[in-house]
C-alpha cells in the first residue's frame, strides 16, 4: 500500500505511516507501455533497427559521428526561450514520474522485468520519499513536544576558501545551501575525509551539481512553506495527527501545489510547441492521445524526455564568485558518488538563482537549442561506459575487441562520439518503442496540421536524406533508407525540434508525448492537490494574490520566507529582490 498517503478527520494526508487511502497498488499499473496503448503494441509496430544488433550499432556509430559535426553555416546554439535552470527543473520532474528498475544500455540485451518504481507521479515523492514515518533520515529531528519530524534536512557548504569574495556589508551568511551529505567515520566503511553519502529520497538527485542545487531549492521551499504556515497560526495537530505530522502534511500539500503550478504554467509552456499548447488549452488541458495515467509510455521515458540532454550547456556559472564558470564534465562529476572529497561543497557550486532563471529583469544563462547536434561532452565516452556488441551480436569485452579486424574496429562507436547519447539510442532500440509511422497514425488531425513533415512521408524521408548528405560520414544505401524511413525516435524528435521550432522547444510529436504524460498525471491526482478544499484554503491564506506560477515566483517566495534576499553566498542577486 502507499506508504505516504493517509487520512485524518480533516481529509487525506500526505504524512506517511498512517492509514492509506485507495486500493493496494497493482504492480501491472506501474509498468511501462506504449504510447496510446494500455499495454504493449504489436511487434510489427515497434522499432528494432536493422537486422542484427551489430548492424544497428554500426548505424548508430555513424549517426553519432554525423551528429557530432556542427551544422554548416554555424548559427546560434543559445535558446533564449528556455533559461538554463529549466533543464534541471525538467530533470527533477522526470525523476518524479519515472524510476526505471532496468537500465541496460546493451544492444544484445532486453529490458526484461522492468518496472516503474515511482508508483504515483508529480506528488514530490522524489523529494519526500516515504514521508517522515518511513524515511525519517530525510527530515530534521523533531523538536521537544513534537512526535513527528516536519522539516526537510539541508546540508552545509564548506568554509569560504582563501580566494572567496568577501561578504558585502549588509549581507547575512547562509551556509545550508546543499543536499544533506554525510560520512560517519565510525561505520564499517569509515572514510577519512569528504561526504560519500547523500540523504535524499532518490539518489538521482545527486546525479550532477545542477540537479543537486535544484533539489536543495525544493527542500528550502518546503521549509519556507512550513515556516509560513507556522507563523499563520494553523493548529499544531488535529484529533488524528500528532504534533509535527499535521504541520508536515499541510506543508507538503502547499509545496506540492506550488510545484505543480510551476510545471503547468511555466515549464510546460516553454517545452511544448505553442500550436500544440493551444490544442491542450482548447481541450481543457486533457491528453490529446494517451488518456491513461497508469503505466508510463516508453516513448516518453526512452525518447521524448531525453530531449533534455540536448539542452545541456558546455559550462555553467553558478554565481559571481566564480564568473568563469564550471565546465560540464566537472558539473556532471561533482557528486558524492564520484568526488566525495569535494564535499562539503565549496562556494563555487552554490546557485545564485538569478543566473539560472529570469527573476525580475535578470539576464540568466540560457539552455542549448534542441537539435540533432549534441553538446560534445555528452557525446564523449567518459560520461557513460560504452557497452558494445561484436559482429556476432554478443557483448564485446576488451579482449575480444582487440582481436577484431580493422574494418570491424572502424565500425565501432567512436570514443569521441558516443557516451550518453549512444546509450540513449541503444535504450530506444531495445526498449520496444513504437516506430515513427505508428506514432504518426495516432496523432489527431489538428496536431498533424501544424507539422510540415508528419503528414507527408516522402517530404519527411527527403528531409532526413538531405541532412544525411551534408557530411563526410558515408552511410550505405540500406543505412540511409533505414534512417530516412524508420528513424530512431530520439533522433526524429531532435530533428523535428530543429526543423519545426528552430530548436527553441520540442516539435510536434515530442510536444504531444510529453504533454499527454503530464496532463494525464495531473488529472489523476488533481483531487488530492488542486481540487482539495484543505489545500485550496491553505494556499489562499498564504498567497492572497495567487499561488506562485513561475520559478521566479517560487524563488522570490523562498527568499522572502527564509530571509535570503541578502544571503551570502547570494541566493538571488540584489537587483532581483522585490522592490529593488
Buried (B, 14 or more C-beta within 10 A) or exposed (E): EBBBBBBBEBBBBBBBBBEBBEEEBEEEBBBBBBBBBEEBBEEEBBBBBBEBBBBBBBBBBBBBBBBBEEBEEEEEBBBEBBBBBBBBBBBBBBBBBBBBEBEBBBBBBEBEEBBBEBBBBBBBBBBBBBBBBBBBEBBBEBEEEBEBBBBBBBBBBBEBEEEBBEEEEEBEEBBBBBBBBBBEEEEEEEBEEBBBBBBBBBEBBBBBBBBBBBBBBBBBBBBBBBBBBBEEEBEBBBEBBBBBBBBBBBBBBBBBBBBBBBBBBBBBBBBBBEBBBEBBEEBEBEBBBBEBBBBBBBBBBBBBBBBBBBBBBBBBBBBEBBEEBBBBBBBBBBBBEEEBEBBBBBBBBBBBBBBBBBBBEBEBBBBBBBBBBBBBBBBBBEBBEBBBBBBEBEBBEEEBEEEBEEEBEEBBBBEEBBBBBBBBBBBBBBBBBBBBEBBBEBBEEBBBEBBEBBBEBEEBBEBBBEBBEEBEBEBEEEBBEBBBBBBBBBBBBBBBBBBBBBBBBBBBBBBBBBBBBBBBBBBBBEEBBBEBEBBBEBBEBBBEEEBBBBBBBBBBBBBBBBEBBBBBBBBBBEEBBEEE
